[in-house]
């Protein structure tokens, strides 16, 4: 969920990326890629929200749709590994 700090690009601080067990990700290249991905996603969402508002849509509805979109994402690598073990 985007909070007020995330809405202002200047105040944005990327998260401390963690492995599934809770241990921080230590590879700097992985952290760099994750942060770049997050920045691109944030910009795309901001652009989509702005477009929707300019076209007269309810901003809260757009935010709810974006949240639902993320909530529906699958974890393809985990599911693929699980299916391989069953074979």
N, C-alpha and C positions, 0 to 999 in steps of 0.2 A: 504494500500500500504506500503510495507516495504521500509523504508528509510535507509540511511547510518548508522544511530545510531542503528537501529534494526538489521543490518547485523552483527554488532560486539556484541556478547553476553555480553561482559563485560560492555558495555555502555548501555545496554537495561534497560529501566525504564518502568515498567508496567503502563498502563493508569490509570487515575482516573475513575473508573467505575461509570456510572450514570444510574439512573432509567429513564424510558421514559419521565418523566416530567422535567428531568435535575438535579434533586436532587442527590447528591452523594450517592452511596450504602454505608451504614454504618456498616453492619454486617461483622465482621472480617472473619468469616468462609466462607461467600459467596465470599468475596474478595480473600481469599486464594485459593478457588476452581477455580475462574475465572483466576487468575494468573497462576495456575498450568496448566489449560487447554490451555492457551495462550502459555506457554512455550513448551508444548507437540506439539502443532500445528506448532509453529515456527521450532522446531527441525525436525519434519516430513517433512515440506516444504523444509528446508535446505537440508535434505537427498535426497529428490526427485530431487531437482535442481542439486545437485552434481552428482547423478546417471545419470541424463539426459546429463549433460555436459560431463561426462566420456564416454557416449555412442555416443557422437558427435552431440547432439541436440543443437539448438539455444537457449541460455539461456533466451533471451527476449521472445521467443515463450512460453517457459515453464512458465515464470512469468505471461504472458498474460493468459495462460490456468488456472493457479492457481487463478488469479484475477476473471476470468469468473466463475470458480467453486464456489467461495465464493459469487459472485453476484447472482448466481442462487439458493442459499440456501433459503429454505422456512422457515417461522416462524411457526412451527407446533403448538405450544401452543396457539398463537394468533388465528390461523385459526381454531383450534379445539374449542376454546371458542366461536368464531363467529358462527360456525356451530351449536353449542349447543343452542345458543340464538334463532336461526331460527327454531329449532324443537319445 
